């Protein structure tokens, strides 16, 4: 079994920590709060989470063979 690179292990630990924090925040919001917008030019929490998840998916898909800007 290969040993994990300490840098990769630290990155994964931080990613999981932030995921846990984000999930805890989202669990505190009801459906109306997730989709609430301060005004029509503002994004809701739901839209921000969707945008961030798609951005991260794009950045880390085929990252060794593409620039991440898809």
matplotlib code that plots the C-alpha trace (Angstrom):
import matplotlib.pyplot as plt

x = [0.0, 1.3, 1.8, -0.1, 1.9, 1.7, 0.7, -2.2, -3.3, -3.3, -5.3, -7.9, -8.2, -8.9, -11.4, -13.3, -13.3, -14.7, -17.3, -18.4, -18.7, -20.6, -23.0, -23.7, -24.5, -26.8, -28.7, -29.7, -31.5, -35.1, -36.1, -37.3, -34.0, -32.0, -33.8, -34.2, -32.6, -32.0, -33.1, -33.3, -29.6, -28.4, -27.9, -29.5, -27.6, -28.8, -27.5, -24.1, -23.7, -24.7, -22.2, -19.4, -20.0, -20.0, -16.9, -15.0, -16.1, -14.8, -11.5, -10.7, -12.0, -9.1, -6.9, -3.7, -4.6, -6.6, -6.4, -9.7, -11.4, -14.1]
y = [0.0, 3.4, 6.0, 9.3, 12.4, 14.6, 17.6, 15.7, 14.3, 17.9, 19.2, 16.4, 17.0, 20.7, 19.9, 17.6, 20.1, 22.8, 20.4, 19.6, 23.3, 24.0, 21.1, 22.2, 25.7, 24.5, 22.1, 25.2, 26.8, 25.9, 25.7, 29.3, 30.6, 28.6, 30.3, 33.8, 36.7, 40.2, 41.6, 40.4, 41.1, 38.9, 35.2, 32.9, 30.5, 27.6, 29.4, 30.1, 26.4, 25.2, 27.6, 26.6, 22.9, 23.1, 25.3, 22.8, 19.9, 21.7, 22.6, 19.1, 17.1, 16.1, 18.6, 16.8, 17.2, 20.4, 23.9, 23.6, 26.4, 24.5]
z = [0.0, -1.0, 1.7, 1.3, 0.5, 3.6, 1.5, -0.2, 3.1, 4.6, 1.6, 2.0, 5.7, 5.1, 2.3, 4.5, 7.4, 5.1, 3.7, 7.2, 8.1, 5.0, 5.5, 9.1, 7.9, 5.1, 7.5, 9.6, 6.6, 5.5, 1.9, 1.8, 3.3, 0.8, -2.1, -0.6, -2.5, -1.0, -4.3, -7.9, -8.7, -5.7, -5.8, -3.3, -1.1, -3.3, -6.4, -4.8, -3.7, -7.2, -8.8, -6.4, -6.8, -10.6, -10.6, -8.3, -10.5, -13.6, -11.9, -10.7, -13.7, -16.0, -14.2, -15.3, -19.0, -19.2, -17.8, -15.8, -17.8, -19.6]

ax = plt.figure().add_subplot(projection="3d")
ax.plot(x, y, z, "-o")
ax.set_aspect("equal")
plt.show()
